[in-house]
Amino acid sequence: MNVADNIRQIREAMAEAARRSGRPASSVRLMAVTKTVDDDRILAAIRAGVEIIGENYVQEAKRKIEKMGNESEWHMIGHLQTNKAKYAVRLFDMIHSVDRLELAAELDRRARADGRVMKVLIEVNVSGEETKSGVPLATARDLVRAVALLENISIRGLMTMPPWFDDPEEARPFFRALRELRDQITGEGIPQVEMRELSMGMTGDYAVAIEEGATVVRIGRGIFGERPAR
Ligand SMILES: *Cc1c(COP(=O)(O)O)cnc(C)c1O
């Protein structure tokens, strides 16, 4: 199967899952996750009309964006070191992996210097697994309130990565917990905070994530095939 065919199939499954959740297909955007993917196949995904390219590494993203341009949006989804904030602000349309105030404050400082407002999602570690990045569920609201005070940061929603399961149904409670957190935060009416986006769902579990309210699904293997071991 080629990239364009894979994208077409995924879009159909996305639309069906959106319908099951009582939403229009247009309420969920597709991100192609491109770590380890060669340039020709990324360009094929852009030509096939993916809305967003998702990158895990700043350095890799810089090279690709310079080559491929801004036809699609570029979003940062990997762990972001504070000392890379300067480059992240210049490269990305949105950063999904803000999980600590120190990072947000540095992004704010760099965004102000560049005269822009950086759109971010707060990454939440719903499962509490120690190997995962993300702010713990219990302190996520405190982080949102603190980041909301930064003038050059705009919070657009939440992101999560549940534990890996063979059966995607087992990921459902983690997606649901993120949606419930979103609804709680929305209810608080914090100024400057828009809880519009829920970035959740990958190749194995995106349909379940959409049923639970995802607005962005992040798909790598489903579009590009299995990744080589790194
Ligand atoms: C790699 C990655 C994905 C995509 O995973 P697939 O299983 O290949 O769809 C999604 N989100 C993040 C944060 C990733 O690192």
The ligand as an SDF file (V2000), in Angstrom:
LIG
                    3D

 15 15  0  0  0  0  0  0  0  0999 V2000
    5.6920    7.9470   17.2230 C   0  0  0  0  0  0  0  0  0  0  0  0
    4.5970    8.7150   17.8510 C   0  0  0  0  0  0  0  0  0  0  0  0
    3.2710    8.6240   17.3850 C   0  0  0  0  0  0  0  0  0  0  0  0
    2.8470    7.7110   16.2470 C   0  0  0  0  0  0  0  0  0  0  0  0
    2.8280    6.3720   16.6320 O   0  0  0  0  0  0  0  0  0  0  0  0
    2.3540    5.2310   15.5870 P   0  0  0  0  0  0  0  0  0  0  0  0
    2.1080    4.0630   16.4500 O   0  0  0  0  0  0  0  0  0  0  0  0
    3.4640    5.0530   14.6120 O   0  0  0  0  0  0  0  0  0  0  0  0
    1.1030    5.7270   14.9250 O   0  0  0  0  0  0  0  0  0  0  0  0
    2.3120    9.4230   17.9950 C   0  0  0  0  0  0  0  0  0  0  0  0
    2.6170   10.2620   19.0130 N   0  0  0  0  0  0  0  0  0  0  0  0
    3.8730   10.3750   19.4900 C   0  0  0  0  0  0  0  0  0  0  0  0
    4.1360   11.3150   20.6080 C   0  0  0  0  0  0  0  0  0  0  0  0
    4.8910    9.6150   18.9270 C   0  0  0  0  0  0  0  0  0  0  0  0
    6.1390    9.7270   19.4140 O   0  0  0  0  0  0  0  0  0  0  0  0
  1  2  1  0
  2  3  1  0
  2 14  2  0
  3  4  1  0
  3 10  2  0
  4  5  1  0
  5  6  1  0
  6  7  2  0
  6  8  1  0
  6  9  1  0
 10 11  1  0
 11 12  2  0
 12 13  1  0
 12 14  1  0
 14 15  1  0
M  END
$$$$
